[in-house]
Amino acid sequence: MTAYPEAARPLAELEPRHEFFIGIDSDGCAFDTMEIKHKECFIPNTIKHWRLQPVSRYAREAAEFVNLYSKWRGINRWPALVMVFDLLRERPEVQARPVAIPQAPHIRAFIADERYPKSNAGLRDYMQAHPAPELETAWAWTTAVNAAVAEMVHGIPPFPYVRESLAFLAERADMIVVSATPLEALTREWEEHDLARYVRVIAGQEMGKKSLHLELAAQGRYAPEHVLMVGDAPGDLRAARAVGALFYPINPGQEADSWRRFYEEAVHRFLAGEYAGEYEAALIAEFEGLLPETPPWKS
């Protein structure tokens, strides 16, 4: 088994109770929290802490594209931040302004060092071994984001048909939350809306990547055709494929319709062994068509 952080032990020790396993992403998938988290929490703090005020309009466009409206939707905050910097640096409108876009070499090194989880705890440990002013700014940014999320993001219910789907599956499948969000925020949201009782484990960024969550909890314990990942981002699809699991997409902008289709149709195909193949392929093709690779300002 792949080495895993101590925080992921509940996944590694999960014992099957049912024949089927389902991993479910949280932000933008089960809960309509992606827009408010990025537009009200991440982006204002990105502009503030990285001194992007002279190009705030373009910083907002880049951050929204990366985190919400592109094939990179839902990626970890650290590679997303670097991608925003890179998009800004190459944009002529930004080059014409008196602003220095961070090169972020120390953040890039942190991202590349697989010994450290891409979480606040991972950054803190990395900073102890590799102190740098840039990382002090990174720490101020990431903790400010989390504080803003804790203050701002509450009272947001799950999408329609999420609760119904979880209740239906509770006696039919082992379910876990598979997310890149910090565990504290995940637990707060799932408990606030009384959904935590339906899942065996709530797995956040402290437990490693989403593919590791699925590997530790499901691989080798369930038949491959009995393992399903439900997500709203290409990274969720990649995590599923990394462990040979099936994938059900929650289409961005069409979340309620996607969950209704899951509840009324897809989950029954999954439980009946009729999901893989043409049906899944058609859903994924529709999903991938909604998330472009090229920013609109380059089109």
C-alpha positions in Angstrom: 0.0 0.0 0.0 1.2 3.5 -0.8 2.7 5.4 2.1 0.1 7.8 3.6 0.1 10.6 6.2 -1.0 9.7 9.7 -4.1 11.7 9.3 -5.3 9.3 6.7 -5.3 6.3 9.0 -9.1 6.2 9.2 -9.2 5.6 5.5 -6.6 2.8 5.6 -8.5 1.1 8.4 -12.0 1.4 6.9 -13.7 -2.0 6.8 -16.4 -2.6 4.2 -20.0 -3.0 5.4 -21.5 -3.1 1.9 -20.6 -4.4 -1.6 -20.6 -0.9 -3.0 -18.4 2.1 -2.3 -19.0 5.8 -3.3 -16.6 8.7 -2.8 -18.3 12.2 -2.9 -16.6 15.5 -3.4 -17.9 18.4 -1.3 -17.3 22.0 -2.6 -19.3 22.6 -5.8 -20.4 19.0 -5.9 -22.5 18.3 -2.7 -22.6 21.9 -1.7 -23.0 25.1 -3.7 -20.0 26.6 -2.0 -17.4 27.0 -4.8 -18.6 30.4 -6.0 -18.8 32.0 -2.5 -15.5 30.5 -1.3 -13.5 31.7 -4.3 -15.2 35.0 -5.1 -15.6 36.2 -1.5 -12.8 34.4 0.4 -9.9 33.3 -1.9 -9.8 36.1 -4.5 -10.0 39.1 -2.1 -7.2 37.6 0.0 -5.2 36.8 -3.1 -5.4 40.4 -4.3 -4.6 41.7 -0.8 -1.7 39.5 0.3 0.0 39.2 -3.1 -0.3 43.0 -3.8 -2.3 42.6 -7.0 -4.4 45.7 -6.4 -3.1 47.4 -9.6 -4.4 44.5 -11.7 -7.3 43.4 -9.4 -9.7 43.0 -12.4 -7.4 40.7 -14.2 -6.5 38.8 -11.1 -10.2 38.1 -10.4 -10.7 37.0 -14.0 -7.7 34.6 -13.8 -8.6 33.2 -10.5 -12.2 32.6 -11.5 -11.1 30.9 -14.7 -8.7 28.6 -13.0 -10.8 27.7 -10.0 -14.3 27.7 -11.3 -14.7 27.8 -15.1 -11.9 25.6 -16.6 -10.5 22.1 -16.7 -8.5 23.0 -13.6 -11.7 23.6 -11.5 -11.3 22.2 -8.0 -7.5 21.8 -8.0 -5.5 22.3 -4.8 -5.1 25.9 -3.7 -1.3 26.0 -4.2 -1.0 24.9 -7.8 -4.1 27.1 -8.5 -2.4 30.1 -7.0 0.8 29.6 -9.1 -1.4 29.1 -12.2 -3.1 32.5 -11.5 0.3 34.2 -11.3 1.4 32.6 -14.6 -1.8 33.6 -16.4 -1.4 37.2 -15.1 2.3 37.4 -16.0 1.7 36.6 -19.7 -1.3 39.0 -20.2 -0.5 42.2 -22.1 -2.9 44.3 -20.0 -1.0 43.3 -16.9 2.4 43.8 -18.4 1.4 47.4 -19.1 0.7 48.1 -15.4 3.3 48.9 -12.8 3.0 45.7 -10.8 5.3 42.8 -10.1 3.5 39.4 -10.4 5.1 36.9 -8.0 7.4 34.2 -9.6 6.7 32.1 -6.5 9.8 29.8 -6.6 9.4 28.8 -3.0 5.8 27.9 -3.4 6.6 25.9 -6.5 9.3 24.0 -4.6 6.7 23.3 -1.8 4.3 21.9 -4.4 7.0 19.7 -6.0 8.1 18.2 -2.6 6.0 15.1 -2.2 7.1 14.7 1.4 4.7 17.5 2.5 0.9 17.4 2.1 -0.4 20.5 0.2 -2.2 21.7 3.3 -1.6 24.4 5.9 0.0 21.8 8.2 2.2 20.7 5.3 3.2 24.3 4.5 4.0 24.9 8.2 6.3 21.9 8.3 7.9 22.8 5.0 8.6 26.4 6.3 10.5 25.0 9.3 12.9 23.3 7.0 12.9 25.9 4.2 12.3 29.4 5.7 11.7 32.2 3.2 9.8 35.6 3.2 7.7 34.4 0.3 6.4 31.5 2.4 5.6 33.9 5.3 3.3 35.7 2.8 1.9 32.3 1.6 1.1 31.4 5.3 -0.6 34.8 5.8 -2.6 34.2 2.7 -3.7 30.7 3.3 -4.7 31.3 6.9 -6.6 34.4 6.0 -8.5 32.4 3.4 -9.4 29.8 5.9 -10.5 32.5 8.4 -12.7 34.1 5.7 -14.3 30.8 4.8 -15.1 30.1 8.5 -16.6 33.5 8.9 -18.4 33.7 5.5 -19.5 30.2 4.4 -22.3 28.9 6.5 -26.0 28.3 6.0 -25.5 27.0 2.5 -27.6 23.8 2.0 -26.6 20.9 -0.2 -27.8 20.8 -3.8 -31.3 19.4 -4.3 -31.3 15.6 -4.4 -28.0 15.3 -2.4 -29.8 14.4 0.8 -32.2 12.1 -0.9 -29.4 10.3 -2.7 -27.3 9.8 0.5 -30.3 8.6 2.5 -31.2 6.1 -0.3 -27.6 4.8 -0.4 -27.0 4.7 3.3 -27.9 1.0 3.6 -26.5 0.0 0.2 -23.0 1.5 -0.1 -20.1 2.6 2.0 -19.7 6.4 1.4 -16.9 8.8 2.2 -16.2 12.5 1.5 -13.3 12.9 -0.9 -12.1 16.5 -0.9 -9.1 18.9 -1.2 -10.8 21.2 1.4 -9.4 21.5 4.9 -11.0 18.9 7.2 -12.3 21.6 9.7 -14.4 23.3 7.0 -15.7 20.0 5.6 -16.7 18.7 9.0 -18.5 21.9 9.8 -20.5 21.9 6.6 -21.4 18.3 6.7 -22.4 18.4 10.3 -24.3 21.7 10.0 -26.6 20.1 7.5 -26.8 16.7 9.2 -25.2 14.8 6.3 -22.1 13.6 8.2 -24.2 10.6 9.5 -24.4 9.2 6.0 -20.6 8.9 5.4 -18.0 6.6 7.0 -15.1 9.1 6.8 -14.8 12.8 5.9 -11.4 13.0 4.1 -9.9 16.5 3.5 -6.6 17.8 2.2 -4.8 16.7 5.4 -5.3 13.1 4.3 -3.5 13.5 1.0 -4.7 13.7 -2.6 -8.1 12.5 -3.6 -6.6 9.5 -5.5 -5.0 8.5 -2.2 -8.3 8.8 -0.4 -9.9 6.4 -2.8 -6.9 4.1 -2.9 -6.7 3.7 0.9 -10.4 3.3 1.4 -11.5 1.3 -1.6 -8.8 -0.3 -3.7 -8.7 -4.1 -3.2 -11.7 -4.1 -0.9 -14.5 -3.7 -3.5 -14.9 -5.0 -7.1 -13.7 -2.2 -9.4 -17.2 -1.9 -11.0 -18.6 -1.4 -7.4 -16.5 1.8 -6.8 -17.8 5.2 -7.9 -16.5 8.7 -7.5 -19.0 11.6 -7.7 -17.4 14.9 -8.5 -17.7 18.2 -10.3 -14.1 18.7 -11.5 -11.7 16.9 -13.9 -9.4 16.2 -10.9 -12.2 14.1 -9.5 -12.3 12.1 -12.7 -8.5 11.7 -12.7 -8.7 10.5 -9.1 -11.3 7.9 -10.0 -9.4 6.6 -13.0 -6.2 6.4 -11.0 -7.7 3.7 -8.9 -9.8 2.1 -11.6 -13.1 3.5 -10.3 -16.2 4.7 -12.2 -17.1 8.4 -12.3 -20.3 10.3 -12.1 -20.0 14.0 -13.0 -21.9 16.8 -11.4 -22.0 19.3 -14.2 -20.9 22.9 -13.2 -24.0 25.2 -13.6 -26.3 22.2 -13.9 -25.8 20.7 -10.4 -29.4 20.2 -9.4 -30.2 18.5 -12.7 -27.1 16.3 -12.3 -28.1 15.2 -8.8 -31.7 14.5 -9.9 -30.4 12.3 -12.7 -28.1 10.6 -10.2 -30.9 10.0 -7.8 -33.5 8.9 -10.3 -31.4 7.0 -12.8 -27.6 6.8 -12.5 -27.4 5.3 -9.0 -29.8 2.5 -10.0 -27.7 1.7 -13.0 -24.6 1.6 -10.8 -26.2 -0.7 -8.2 -27.5 -3.0 -11.0 -24.0 -3.2 -12.7 -25.3 -1.3 -15.8 -23.3 2.0 -15.4 -20.0 1.3 -17.0 -19.6 1.7 -20.8 -21.6 3.8 -23.1 -23.7 5.4 -20.3 -20.8 6.6 -18.3 -18.8 7.7 -21.4 -21.7 9.9 -22.6 -22.0 11.6 -19.2 -18.2 12.3 -19.1 -18.2 13.6 -22.6 -21.0 16.1 -21.7 -19.1 17.1 -18.6 -15.7 17.7 -20.2 -17.4 19.8 -22.9 -18.3 22.3 -20.2 -14.8 23.0 -18.9 -12.4 24.7 -21.4 -8.6 24.8 -21.4 -8.2 28.2 -23.0 -9.1 31.4 -21.1 -11.8 33.5 -22.7 -9.4 36.5 -23.1 -7.2 34.3 -25.3 -10.0 33.0 -27.5 
